[in-house]
Amino acid sequence: MSDVALVKQLVTRYDALRQEIKKVIVGQDQVVAEVLLSVFSGGHALLIGVPGLAKTLLVHTVSQALGLEFKRIQFTPDLMPSDILGSEILDESRNFKFIKGPIFSNIILADEINRTPPKTQAALLEAMQERSVTVAGHNYKLDLPYFVLATQNPIEQEGTYPLPEAQLDRFMFAINLDYPSFAEEVEVVKATTSGKPQKVNPLFTAQEIIDFQELIRRIPVADNVVEYAVTLVGKTRPKSQSAPDLVQKYIDWGAGPRASQNLILAAKTHAALGGNFSPDIADVQRVAIGILRHRMIKNYKAEAEGLSIEDIITSLL
């Protein structure tokens, strides 16, 4: 089948996937769209929001609809790296045997990832970047496709450990969840108090998702679109000559080259899911906020003046 035909097939399958997820998830269309963008791009996503906004339910529903194996890890202050990766034990014949931890799955829900100390957070780094883990000197490959979808309560809450910048950078998207509208909340309450659970049907296989990810990698991109993405990321760096006054005044640290890579990958996916065969600058702009918001660090002036990262990114666009 040609790539053009595959893109058309992806659009149809994606629309069916959105409808399947809507059986359980009310509203949150933008959030679902960004989670699926990261899945088909082969990236990880960080969901940020207060408790009770169905972050866990969303990830579980997406994994069911994608037909992928799903494991949930509840991050707590006493969680150890071996609780995630697995550990070696002595079996009956006194040989070491590796018992796999919950990280060996297709979709990992890292629930409340900022509730655990940095040592345990770091256990995810190799898995997220290399799709493998090293335990006691042995390297173990993870099954593909592989995604970490992490949830995080806002940093202001007590008992949290802010994620280090190196780990934040591994997430393709940082997605903010907000409270539902009045009509959506009424619908949620009716659906969740009626005793009629909705069944989510798997619509993909693991191999089909890998094939669609490879298709998106093959999509051509015009040089001017790549240059636009790289220029945009360069403008987020306060020491860069291209940085506008707003960035030099309010930003301490800008985005790195991984942001440029993710902008192009996500723009390709956004174009493909919309039925287009090559991304344009508008596709880059559509995905920019979710990709840049966790890679830029505001200074105290921005905090004092109530300026959000989203405001700054919007001005750059």
VOKOL-750789 format. One record per residue (C-alpha): residue in three letters; y, z, x; residue number from 1. Coordinates in steps of 0.05 Angstrom, whole numbers, plus 32768, in hexadecimal, padded with zeros to 4 digits. Example, Ala and Ser with C-alpha at 12.3 -4.5 7.8 and 13.67 -1.06 7.14 Angstrom:
2
PT  aa    v    w    u   i
PT ALA 7FA6 809C 80F6   1
PT SER 7FEB 808F 8111   2
END
This chain:
317
PT  aa    v    w    u   i
PT MET 8000 8000 8000   1
PT SER 8045 7FEE 801B   2
PT ASP 8079 8024 802A   3
PT VAL 80A5 8009 7FF1   4
PT ALA 806C 8013 7FC0   5
PT LEU 805E 8058 7FDD   6
PT VAL 80A7 806E 7FD3   7
PT LYS 80A3 8058 7F8A   8
PT GLN 8063 807F 7F82   9
PT LEU 8083 80BC 7FA2  10
PT VAL 80BD 80BA 7F70  11
PT THR 808C 80B9 7F35  12
PT ARG 8061 80F1 7F52  13
PT TYR 809F 811A 7F63  14
PT ASP 80BA 8116 7F1B  15
PT ALA 8076 812D 7F01  16
PT LEU 8076 8166 7F33  17
PT ARG 80BC 817D 7F1C  18
PT GLN 80A3 817D 7ED3  19
PT GLU 8066 81A6 7EE6  20
PT ILE 8090 81DA 7F0A  21
PT LYS 80BF 81DE 7ECD  22
PT LYS 8085 81F9 7EA4  23
PT VAL 808D 823B 7EC8  24
PT ILE 80D1 823A 7EEA  25
PT VAL 810D 8238 7EBB  26
PT GLY 814D 821A 7ED8  27
PT GLN 8156 8220 7F24  28
PT ASP 8154 81D3 7F28  29
PT GLN 817B 81D0 7F69  30
PT VAL 8150 8206 7F89  31
PT VAL 810F 81E3 7F75  32
PT ALA 812B 81A0 7F8F  33
PT GLU 813C 81BE 7FD3  34
PT VAL 80F8 81E0 7FD9  35
PT LEU 80D6 819E 7FCB  36
PT LEU 8105 817A 7FFB  37
PT SER 80EE 81A8 8032  38
PT VAL 80A5 81A0 801F  39
PT PHE 80A6 8154 8021  40
PT SER 80D0 8156 8061  41
PT GLY 809D 8184 8081  42
PT GLY 80CE 81BD 808A  43
PT HIS 80D1 8207 8078  44
PT ALA 8100 8227 8046  45
PT LEU 8122 826B 8041  46
PT LEU 8131 8283 7FFA  47
PT ILE 816A 82B6 7FF7  48
PT GLY 8179 82DF 7FB9  49
PT VAL 8177 8323 7F99  50
PT PRO 8135 833E 7F7D  51
PT GLY 811D 8324 7F3A  52
PT LEU 8133 82DB 7F3F  53
PT ALA 80EA 82C1 7F3F  54
PT LYS 80EB 82AD 7F89  55
PT THR 80A1 82C0 7F91  56
PT LEU 808E 829F 7F4F  57
PT LEU 80B2 825F 7F64  58
PT VAL 808B 825A 7FA6  59
PT HIS 8049 8269 7F83  60
PT THR 8057 8235 7F4D  61
PT VAL 806A 8200 7F80  62
PT SER 802A 820C 7FA8  63
PT GLN 8000 8207 7F69  64
PT ALA 8022 81C6 7F54  65
PT LEU 8018 81A9 7F9A  66
PT GLY 7FCF 81BD 7F9A  67
PT LEU 7FD5 81E3 7FDB  68
PT GLU 7FB5 8223 7FF4  69
PT PHE 7FE6 825D 7FED  70
PT LYS 7FEB 82A1 800E  71
PT ARG 801F 82D7 8004  72
PT ILE 8033 8308 803B  73
PT GLN 805C 8343 8025  74
PT PHE 8089 8356 8060  75
PT THR 8093 83A1 8069  76
PT PRO 80B0 83CB 80A1  77
PT ASP 806A 83DF 80B9  78
PT LEU 804C 8398 80B9  79
PT MET 802F 8385 80FD  80
PT PRO 8028 833E 811B  81
PT SER 7FDC 8344 8118  82
PT ASP 7FE1 8350 80CC  83
PT ILE 7FFE 8309 80C7  84
PT LEU 7FDA 82E2 80FE  85
PT GLY 7F96 8304 80FC  86
PT SER 7F71 832A 8133  87
PT GLU 7F32 832B 815D  88
PT ILE 7EFB 835C 814C  89
PT LEU 7EB7 836C 816C  90
PT ASP 7E7E 8352 8141  91
PT GLU 7E37 836D 813D  92
PT SER 7E22 8349 817D  93
PT ARG 7E5D 8367 81A2  94
PT ASN 7E83 8325 81A8  95
PT PHE 7ECB 831D 8195  96
PT LYS 7ED5 82F8 8154  97
PT PHE 7F19 82E1 8139  98
PT ILE 7F29 82F4 80F1  99
PT LYS 7F60 82C6 80D7 100
PT GLY 7F9D 82E6 80B8 101
PT PRO 7FC2 82CE 807A 102
PT ILE 7FED 829E 80A3 103
PT PHE 7FB2 826D 80A0 104
PT SER 7FC4 8249 805F 105
PT ASN 7FEC 820C 8049 106
PT ILE 8026 8232 8029 107
PT ILE 803A 8277 8042 108
PT LEU 8067 82A0 8017 109
PT ALA 8089 82D0 8048 110
PT ASP 80A3 8300 8014 111
PT GLU 80E1 8329 8026 112
PT ILE 80DD 8310 806E 113
PT ASN 811A 833A 8082 114
PT ARG 80F7 837C 8071 115
PT THR 80CC 8379 80B0 116
PT PRO 80E1 8386 80F9 117
PT PRO 80F0 834B 8128 118
PT LYS 80AD 8352 814D 119
PT THR 8088 8340 810E 120
PT GLN 80BA 830C 80F7 121
PT ALA 80AF 82EA 813A 122
PT ALA 8065 82E3 812C 123
PT LEU 8078 82AA 80FD 124
PT LEU 80A0 8283 8131 125
PT GLU 8066 825E 8153 126
PT ALA 8045 824E 8110 127
PT MET 8085 8232 80F4 128
PT GLN 8096 8207 8131 129
PT GLU 8052 81F3 814E 130
PT ARG 8025 81F8 8110 131
PT SER 7FF7 8224 813A 132
PT VAL 7FEF 826D 814F 133
PT THR 7FD9 828E 818F 134
PT VAL 7FB0 82CE 818C 135
PT ALA 7F92 82EF 81CA 136
PT GLY 7F9D 82B0 81F3 137
PT HIS 7F7A 8282 81C1 138
PT ASN 7FA1 824C 819C 139
PT TYR 7F8F 823F 8153 140
PT LYS 7FA9 8202 812D 141
PT LEU 7FC1 820C 80E6 142
PT ASP 7FAC 81DE 80AC 143
PT LEU 7FDF 81A9 8098 144
PT PRO 800A 81A4 8070 145
PT TYR 8027 81E7 8084 146
PT PHE 8066 8208 8067 147
PT VAL 8086 824C 806D 148
PT LEU 80AF 825C 802F 149
PT ALA 80D1 829E 803D 150
PT THR 80F8 82CA 800D 151
PT GLN 8130 82F7 8023 152
PT ASN 8159 832B 7FFF 153
PT PRO 81A4 8328 8010 154
PT ILE 81B0 8348 8055 155
PT GLU 81E0 837B 8037 156
PT GLN 81A6 83A2 8018 157
PT GLU 8189 83DF 803B 158
PT GLY 814B 83DE 8067 159
PT THR 8151 8395 807E 160
PT TYR 814D 8375 80C3 161
PT PRO 8179 8336 80C8 162
PT LEU 8151 82F9 80DE 163
PT PRO 8160 82E3 8126 164
PT GLU 8185 82A1 812D 165
PT ALA 8149 8281 814F 166
PT GLN 811E 828E 8112 167
PT LEU 8153 827A 80E0 168
PT ASP 8158 8238 8104 169
PT ARG 810E 822A 80F7 170
PT PHE 811C 8227 80AC 171
PT MET 8131 81E2 8095 172
PT PHE 8154 81FC 8057 173
PT ALA 8174 823E 8044 174
PT ILE 8177 823E 7FF8 175
PT ASN 81A2 826F 7FD1 176
PT LEU 8188 8285 7F8D 177
PT ASP 81BA 829C 7F59 178
PT TYR 81B2 82BF 7F16 179
PT PRO 819B 8292 7EDC 180
PT SER 81CC 827D 7EA6 181
PT PHE 81CB 82A2 7E63 182
PT ALA 81A1 826A 7E41 183
PT GLU 8171 8267 7E7C 184
PT GLU 8167 82B3 7E7C 185
PT VAL 8159 82B2 7E31 186
PT GLU 8124 827D 7E3D 187
PT VAL 8106 82A5 7E77 188
PT VAL 8101 82E4 7E4D 189
PT LYS 80E0 82BF 7E13 190
PT ALA 80AE 829C 7E41 191
PT THR 809B 82DA 7E69 192
PT THR 8093 830B 7E2F 193
PT SER 806A 82DF 7E00 194
PT GLY 8025 82E4 7E20 195
PT LYS 801B 8299 7E26 196
PT PRO 8015 828B 7E71 197
PT GLN 8020 8242 7E85 198
PT LYS 7FEB 8220 7EAF 199
PT VAL 8005 81F8 7EEB 200
PT ASN 7FDA 81BC 7EFD 201
PT PRO 7FD2 81A5 7F45 202
PT LEU 7FF0 815F 7F4C 203
PT PHE 7FE7 8151 7F97 204
PT THR 7FB3 8159 7FCD 205
PT ALA 7FC3 8173 8013 206
PT GLN 7FB6 812D 8030 207
PT GLU 7FE5 810B 7FFE 208
PT ILE 801D 813A 8012 209
PT ILE 8011 812B 805C 210
PT ASP 8011 80E0 804C 211
PT PHE 8054 80E6 8027 212
PT GLN 8071 810E 8061 213
PT GLU 805C 80D6 8091 214
PT LEU 807B 80A2 8061 215
PT ILE 80BD 80C7 8063 216
PT ARG 80BB 80C8 80B0 217
PT ARG 80B4 807C 80AF 218
PT ILE 80F1 8071 8083 219
PT PRO 8127 804D 80AC 220
PT VAL 816C 806B 80B5 221
PT ALA 81AC 8045 80C6 222
PT ASP 81CF 8059 8107 223
PT ASN 820F 806B 80E2 224
PT VAL 81E9 809E 80B7 225
PT VAL 81CA 80BF 80F5 226
PT GLU 820E 80C0 8117 227
PT TYR 822E 80DF 80D8 228
PT ALA 81F9 8117 80D8 229
PT VAL 8202 8125 8123 230
PT THR 824E 8125 811C 231
PT LEU 824B 8154 80E0 232
PT VAL 8220 8186 8108 233
PT GLY 824F 817F 8144 234
PT LYS 8289 8193 8117 235
PT THR 8267 81D7 8109 236
PT ARG 826C 81EB 8152 237
PT PRO 82AD 8210 8160 238
PT LYS 82AE 81FC 81AA 239
PT SER 82A5 81B2 819A 240
PT GLN 82E0 8183 81A0 241
PT SER 82D1 8166 815B 242
PT ALA 82D2 81AB 8139 243
PT PRO 830B 81B0 8106 244
PT ASP 833B 81EB 8107 245
PT LEU 8315 820D 80CE 246
PT VAL 82D5 8211 80F8 247
PT GLN 82F9 8227 8137 248
PT LYS 831C 825E 8110 249
PT TYR 82E2 8278 80E5 250
PT ILE 82A0 8267 8106 251
PT ASP 8281 828C 8142 252
PT TRP 8244 8260 814A 253
PT GLY 8232 821B 8130 254
PT ALA 81F2 81F4 8121 255
PT GLY 81C4 81D9 8158 256
PT PRO 81A0 8195 815F 257
PT ARG 8168 81AB 8130 258
PT ALA 819C 81A8 80F8 259
PT SER 81A9 815F 8107 260
PT GLN 815F 814F 8106 261
PT ASN 8156 8174 80C4 262
PT LEU 8192 8152 80A4 263
PT ILE 8174 810E 80B1 264
PT LEU 812E 8122 809C 265
PT ALA 8147 8142 805C 266
PT ALA 8175 8107 804E 267
PT LYS 8139 80D8 8055 268
PT THR 8112 8103 8024 269
PT HIS 814D 8108 7FF3 270
PT ALA 8154 80BC 7FF4 271
PT ALA 8109 80B0 7FEB 272
PT LEU 8103 80E1 7FB1 273
PT GLY 813D 80BD 7F90 274
PT GLY 8119 807A 7F98 275
PT ASN 8143 8060 7FD2 276
PT PHE 8125 8041 8010 277
PT SER 8158 8059 8043 278
PT PRO 8188 8095 8042 279
PT ASP 81D4 808D 8043 280
PT ILE 820C 80BE 8053 281
PT ALA 820B 80D9 800C 282
PT ASP 81C3 80F0 8016 283
PT VAL 81D8 8116 8055 284
PT GLN 8211 8137 802F 285
PT ARG 81E2 814C 7FF6 286
PT VAL 81B4 8173 8024 287
PT ALA 81E9 818D 8055 288
PT ILE 81F9 81D1 8036 289
PT GLY 81B0 81E9 8033 290
PT ILE 81A3 81D2 807A 291
PT LEU 81E3 81ED 809B 292
PT ARG 81F2 822E 8076 293
PT HIS 81C1 8259 809F 294
PT ARG 81D2 8238 80E1 295
PT MET 821C 824A 80E2 296
PT ILE 8235 8290 80F1 297
PT LYS 8278 82A6 80D4 298
PT ASN 82A7 82D4 80FA 299
PT TYR 82CB 8312 80DF 300
PT LYS 8309 82E9 80CB 301
PT ALA 82DF 82C0 809A 302
PT GLU 82C0 8300 807F 303
PT ALA 8304 8320 8077 304
PT GLU 8321 82E4 8053 305
PT GLY 82E4 82DC 8025 306
PT LEU 82D4 8297 803F 307
PT SER 828B 8282 8035 308
PT ILE 8261 8255 8062 309
PT GLU 825A 8226 8027 310
PT ASP 82A6 821F 8022 311
PT ILE 82A9 820C 806C 312
PT ILE 8270 81DA 8067 313
PT THR 828F 81BA 8029 314
PT SER 82D1 81B0 804E 315
PT LEU 82AA 818E 8087 316
PT LEU 828B 815E 8056 317
END
